[in-house]
Amino acid sequence: MAKGTAFYAVRVGRSPGIYSTWYVSDECEAQIKSFPGAKYKKFPTAQQAQEFITGISGGSTSTAPSSAQTTSTATDGSKSVPSTSNTSHVASIPGEITVFSDGACKGNGKTGAVAGVGVWWGHNDPRNLAERCPGKQTNNRAELIAIVRVLEQSQTETNPLRIKTDSKYSINCVTQWLQKWVVNDFQTAKGTPVENAPLIKYLARLLERSDRLGRKISLEYVQGHVGIEGNEAADRQANIGATLPEVPERNWEDLEKVMTNKMNAELKKMQHRPEQPATPPRKEGSVSKPVQQSSPMKTPAPRLTEEEAAFYADGLLDDDDIELDLL
């Protein structure tokens, strides 16, 4: 460790995490300046900084002063896919699962480069993954494919999922640039095809399916190589993957079509479910009145003439006749 190295831990701020500099854009100061109740502290080691963020260690905590007149230009480091909130937080959403993804490439951009994909779910988790990056060997592709593999691994799960990555490129692909690319038919401003377009389209389709099924997927940026356990573990997995034998490119276009057909079938199935009879909404505080059944209509008795009344009267029994009839 070089003399004077410091780690700035932000426990409460725009994007909680560990930062290696104070004044550089998007670093520590930008995360806490003018943020109400921000908490941060400087540490000599990444481990101490991480313990501070997770609340393991004690010690004094600096609190950022709030100023209504100061405007921060920092961007939020916690990015989410469309339809999800971009809120940075320390406490997890109830039931949320956290996973780290990473890509590694030795000799990136050079002939003979080798790249690997890494996913880390936790200690001794059977889903932890180390694979060789298929096709073209670049760091950006490995980072994107690592996120794809996370989503492929968890297609049947329903819990909210937070994917932590140190790839700003991957996050920007699906949260900032994707909509513009779709409008421009995946052409850049110069009229050239977007790099990694088939892979990005498939990734976008996986995220869209999760969104349709009501599953919240969040992509969160974490700084790499600052001692964050999950990021370091995913990085090790990716480096192991880079040592594995070469594998052929996957057909991303076919995979996207398969996923699209699957989504259409799921949507069709949902549309054909029998609908429950709608219950008219009740006003708040109202009391339901029992349904009153209508009484059968009574037909008025016909009026008799005096002659008819006398005729019927002759046929009636008097009290003596009734008594004799009962004996």
C-alpha positions as CSV (number, residue, x, y, z in Angstrom):
1,M,0.0,0.0,0.0
2,A,1.4,3.4,-1.0
3,K,2.0,6.0,1.7
4,G,-0.9,8.2,2.2
5,T,-3.5,5.8,0.6
6,A,-6.9,6.5,2.1
7,F,-10.4,4.9,1.7
8,Y,-13.4,7.2,2.1
9,A,-16.5,5.2,3.3
10,V,-19.9,6.7,2.7
11,R,-22.5,5.0,4.8
12,V,-25.4,7.4,4.0
13,G,-25.3,9.5,0.8
14,R,-26.2,9.5,-2.8
15,S,-24.3,6.4,-3.5
16,P,-23.1,4.5,-0.4
17,G,-19.7,2.8,-1.0
18,I,-16.0,3.1,-0.7
19,Y,-14.1,5.8,-2.6
20,S,-10.4,6.3,-3.2
21,T,-10.4,10.0,-3.8
22,W,-12.3,13.0,-2.3
23,Y,-12.6,15.8,-4.9
24,V,-12.6,13.8,-8.2
25,S,-16.0,13.9,-10.0
26,D,-18.4,11.3,-8.7
27,E,-16.1,10.5,-5.8
28,C,-16.7,10.9,-2.0
29,E,-17.4,14.6,-1.8
30,A,-20.0,14.4,-4.6
31,Q,-21.9,11.7,-2.7
32,I,-22.3,13.6,0.6
33,K,-22.3,17.3,-0.3
34,S,-25.7,18.8,0.4
35,F,-27.1,15.3,1.1
36,P,-29.3,15.6,4.3
37,G,-27.9,13.4,7.1
38,A,-25.0,12.1,5.1
39,K,-22.5,9.9,7.1
40,Y,-18.9,9.2,6.0
41,K,-15.5,8.6,7.3
42,K,-11.9,8.2,6.2
43,F,-10.0,4.9,6.8
44,P,-6.5,3.7,6.2
45,T,-7.7,0.3,4.9
46,A,-10.5,-0.9,2.7
47,Q,-11.5,-3.5,5.3
48,Q,-12.1,-0.9,7.9
49,A,-14.1,1.2,5.4
50,Q,-16.3,-1.8,4.6
51,E,-16.9,-2.5,8.2
52,F,-18.0,1.1,8.8
53,I,-20.5,0.9,5.9
54,T,-22.0,-2.4,7.2
55,G,-22.1,-1.1,10.7
56,I,-19.7,-3.5,12.2
57,S,-17.2,-1.0,13.6
58,G,-17.8,1.9,15.8
59,G,-16.0,5.2,16.1
60,S,-16.9,8.8,15.3
61,T,-18.8,9.6,12.1
62,S,-18.6,12.7,10.0
63,T,-21.9,14.3,9.1
64,A,-22.1,16.4,6.0
65,P,-23.6,19.9,6.5
66,S,-26.7,20.5,4.4
67,S,-27.0,23.7,2.3
68,A,-30.1,24.6,0.3
69,Q,-28.0,27.0,-1.8
70,T,-25.5,24.4,-3.0
71,T,-26.3,22.2,-5.9
72,S,-24.3,19.0,-6.4
73,T,-23.6,17.8,-10.0
74,A,-22.9,14.3,-8.9
75,T,-24.8,11.5,-10.6
76,D,-26.4,8.6,-8.6
77,G,-24.1,5.6,-8.7
78,S,-27.0,3.2,-8.1
79,K,-28.7,2.5,-11.4
80,S,-31.8,0.5,-12.0
81,V,-33.5,-1.0,-15.0
82,P,-36.6,0.8,-16.3
83,S,-39.7,0.8,-14.1
84,T,-37.5,0.4,-10.9
85,S,-36.4,3.2,-8.6
86,N,-32.9,4.6,-8.7
87,T,-32.7,5.0,-5.0
88,S,-29.3,4.3,-3.3
89,H,-29.7,2.6,0.0
90,V,-27.8,0.6,2.6
91,A,-30.7,-1.4,3.9
92,S,-32.0,-4.0,1.5
93,I,-35.5,-4.3,0.2
94,P,-37.3,-7.0,2.1
95,G,-36.5,-10.3,0.5
96,E,-34.0,-8.8,-1.9
97,I,-31.1,-11.0,-3.1
98,T,-27.7,-9.5,-3.8
99,V,-25.2,-10.9,-6.3
100,F,-21.9,-9.6,-7.6
101,S,-20.9,-9.9,-11.3
102,D,-17.6,-9.1,-13.0
103,G,-15.7,-9.6,-16.2
104,A,-11.9,-9.8,-16.6
105,C,-9.7,-9.6,-19.7
106,K,-6.0,-10.1,-19.9
107,G,-4.5,-8.1,-22.8
108,N,-7.8,-6.2,-23.4
109,G,-7.9,-4.7,-26.9
110,K,-4.8,-6.6,-28.0
111,T,-4.3,-9.7,-30.2
112,G,-4.4,-12.8,-28.0
113,A,-6.6,-11.3,-25.3
114,V,-8.4,-13.8,-23.0
115,A,-11.5,-12.9,-21.1
116,G,-13.5,-14.5,-18.3
117,V,-16.9,-14.2,-16.7
118,G,-17.5,-14.3,-12.9
119,V,-20.6,-14.4,-10.7
120,W,-20.5,-14.6,-6.9
121,W,-23.7,-15.2,-4.9
122,G,-22.0,-15.9,-1.6
123,H,-19.7,-18.3,0.3
124,N,-19.9,-21.9,-1.0
125,D,-23.0,-21.0,-3.1
126,P,-23.3,-23.6,-5.9
127,R,-24.4,-20.8,-8.2
128,N,-21.0,-19.2,-8.1
129,L,-19.8,-19.2,-11.6
130,A,-16.4,-18.9,-13.5
131,E,-16.6,-19.2,-17.3
132,R,-14.6,-18.3,-20.3
133,C,-16.1,-15.4,-22.2
134,P,-17.5,-16.7,-25.5
135,G,-16.7,-15.2,-28.8
136,K,-14.7,-11.9,-29.0
137,Q,-12.5,-11.4,-26.0
138,T,-13.0,-8.0,-24.5
139,N,-13.6,-6.7,-21.0
140,N,-16.9,-5.0,-21.8
141,R,-18.3,-8.1,-23.4
142,A,-17.3,-10.1,-20.3
143,E,-19.0,-7.6,-18.0
144,L,-22.2,-7.7,-20.0
145,I,-22.2,-11.5,-20.2
146,A,-21.7,-11.8,-16.5
147,I,-25.0,-9.9,-15.9
148,V,-26.7,-12.1,-18.5
149,R,-25.6,-15.2,-16.7
150,V,-27.0,-13.9,-13.4
151,L,-30.4,-13.3,-15.1
152,E,-30.3,-16.7,-16.8
153,Q,-29.5,-18.4,-13.5
154,S,-32.4,-16.8,-11.7
155,Q,-35.2,-16.9,-14.3
156,T,-37.5,-18.9,-12.1
157,E,-37.0,-16.8,-9.0
158,T,-39.3,-14.1,-7.9
159,N,-37.4,-12.2,-5.2
160,P,-36.1,-8.7,-6.0
161,L,-32.6,-8.9,-7.3
162,R,-29.7,-6.4,-6.9
163,I,-26.8,-7.0,-9.2
164,K,-23.6,-5.2,-8.1
165,T,-21.1,-4.6,-10.8
166,D,-18.0,-2.3,-11.3
167,S,-18.9,-1.8,-15.0
168,K,-20.4,1.6,-15.6
169,Y,-20.5,0.7,-19.3
170,S,-22.9,-2.2,-18.6
171,I,-25.1,-0.1,-16.4
172,N,-25.2,2.7,-18.9
173,C,-26.1,0.4,-21.8
174,V,-29.4,-0.5,-20.3
175,T,-30.3,2.6,-18.3
176,Q,-29.1,5.5,-20.4
177,W,-28.3,4.5,-24.0
178,L,-30.7,1.6,-24.8
179,Q,-33.7,3.8,-25.5
180,K,-31.8,6.0,-28.0
181,W,-30.3,2.9,-29.7
182,V,-33.7,1.4,-30.1
183,V,-35.0,4.6,-31.8
184,N,-31.9,4.7,-34.1
185,D,-32.2,1.0,-34.9
186,F,-29.0,0.3,-32.9
187,Q,-26.9,2.8,-35.0
188,T,-24.5,5.2,-33.4
189,A,-24.6,9.0,-34.2
190,K,-21.9,8.2,-36.8
191,G,-24.2,5.7,-38.5
192,T,-22.1,2.7,-37.5
193,P,-23.6,-0.4,-35.7
194,V,-23.6,-0.3,-31.9
195,E,-20.8,-2.4,-30.4
196,N,-22.2,-5.7,-28.9
197,A,-25.7,-4.9,-30.1
198,P,-27.0,-8.5,-30.3
199,L,-25.7,-9.2,-26.8
200,I,-27.3,-6.0,-25.4
201,K,-30.6,-6.8,-27.1
202,Y,-30.7,-10.2,-25.4
203,L,-29.8,-8.6,-22.1
204,A,-32.6,-6.0,-22.5
205,R,-35.1,-8.8,-23.3
206,L,-34.2,-10.7,-20.1
207,L,-34.7,-7.5,-18.1
208,E,-38.0,-6.8,-19.9
209,R,-39.3,-10.3,-19.0
210,S,-38.5,-9.8,-15.3
211,D,-40.3,-6.5,-15.4
212,R,-43.4,-8.0,-17.0
213,L,-43.5,-10.7,-14.3
214,G,-43.3,-8.0,-11.6
215,R,-39.8,-8.8,-10.5
216,K,-37.6,-5.8,-9.5
217,I,-34.1,-6.0,-10.9
218,S,-31.6,-3.3,-9.9
219,L,-28.1,-2.7,-11.3
220,E,-25.8,-1.0,-8.8
221,Y,-22.3,0.3,-9.4
222,V,-19.6,-0.6,-7.0
223,Q,-16.0,0.5,-7.2
224,G,-13.7,-2.3,-8.1
225,H,-10.5,-3.3,-6.4
226,V,-11.1,-1.5,-3.1
227,G,-11.6,-4.5,-0.9
228,I,-15.4,-5.1,-1.2
229,E,-15.7,-8.8,-0.6
230,G,-18.3,-9.6,-3.2
231,N,-16.6,-7.6,-5.9
232,E,-13.2,-9.2,-5.1
233,A,-14.8,-12.7,-5.2
234,A,-16.5,-12.1,-8.5
235,D,-13.2,-10.7,-9.9
236,R,-11.4,-13.9,-8.8
237,Q,-14.1,-16.0,-10.5
238,A,-13.7,-14.0,-13.7
239,N,-10.0,-14.4,-13.7
240,I,-10.4,-18.1,-13.2
241,G,-12.8,-18.1,-16.2
242,A,-10.1,-16.4,-18.3
243,T,-7.8,-19.4,-17.8
244,L,-10.4,-21.9,-19.1
245,P,-10.4,-23.3,-22.7
246,E,-11.9,-21.2,-25.5
247,V,-15.6,-21.5,-26.1
248,P,-17.6,-20.6,-29.3
249,E,-19.7,-17.5,-29.5
250,R,-23.4,-17.8,-28.5
251,N,-26.1,-17.0,-31.0
252,W,-27.5,-13.9,-29.2
253,E,-30.0,-13.2,-31.9
254,D,-31.6,-16.6,-31.6
255,L,-31.6,-16.4,-27.9
256,E,-33.4,-13.0,-28.1
257,K,-36.0,-14.6,-30.4
258,V,-36.5,-17.5,-28.1
259,M,-37.0,-15.2,-25.1
260,T,-39.4,-13.0,-27.1
261,N,-41.5,-16.0,-28.0
262,K,-41.5,-17.2,-24.4
263,M,-42.7,-13.7,-23.3
264,N,-45.5,-13.7,-25.9
265,A,-46.6,-17.1,-24.8
266,E,-46.7,-16.0,-21.2
267,L,-48.6,-12.9,-22.1
268,K,-51.2,-14.9,-24.1
269,K,-51.7,-17.3,-21.2
270,M,-52.3,-14.4,-18.9
271,Q,-54.8,-12.8,-21.3
272,H,-56.8,-16.1,-21.5
273,R,-57.3,-16.5,-17.8
274,P,-61.0,-16.4,-16.8
275,E,-61.8,-13.1,-15.3
276,Q,-63.3,-12.8,-11.9
277,P,-66.7,-11.0,-11.7
278,A,-66.0,-7.4,-10.9
279,T,-67.4,-6.2,-7.5
280,P,-68.6,-2.6,-7.6
281,P,-66.4,-0.4,-5.4
282,R,-67.8,0.6,-2.0
283,K,-67.4,4.0,-0.7
284,E,-65.2,4.3,2.3
285,G,-67.3,4.3,5.5
286,S,-70.4,3.0,3.8
287,V,-72.4,0.1,5.2
288,S,-73.8,-2.5,2.9
289,K,-77.6,-2.8,3.0
290,P,-79.1,-6.2,2.9
291,V,-81.0,-6.9,-0.3
292,Q,-84.7,-6.8,0.3
293,Q,-86.8,-9.3,-1.6
294,S,-90.0,-7.8,-3.0
295,S,-93.2,-9.3,-1.7
296,P,-95.5,-11.0,-4.2
297,M,-98.1,-8.6,-5.6
298,K,-101.6,-9.1,-4.0
299,T,-104.6,-9.1,-6.2
300,P,-107.6,-7.3,-4.6
301,A,-110.6,-9.5,-3.8
302,P,-113.6,-9.0,-6.2
303,R,-116.5,-6.9,-4.8
304,L,-119.8,-8.9,-4.5
305,T,-123.3,-7.6,-5.2
306,E,-125.9,-7.8,-2.3
307,E,-127.6,-10.8,-4.1
308,E,-124.4,-12.7,-4.4
309,A,-123.5,-12.0,-0.8
310,A,-126.9,-13.3,0.4
311,F,-126.5,-16.4,-1.7
312,Y,-123.1,-17.2,-0.2
313,A,-124.4,-16.4,3.3
314,D,-127.0,-19.1,3.0
315,G,-124.3,-21.7,2.4
316,L,-122.4,-20.7,5.6
317,L,-122.7,-22.8,8.7
318,D,-123.9,-21.1,11.9
319,D,-122.3,-21.9,15.3
320,D,-124.8,-24.7,16.0
321,D,-124.1,-26.4,12.7
322,I,-120.4,-26.3,13.3
323,E,-120.8,-27.9,16.8
324,L,-123.0,-30.7,15.3
325,D,-120.5,-31.3,12.5
326,L,-117.7,-31.8,15.0
327,L,-119.5,-34.3,17.2
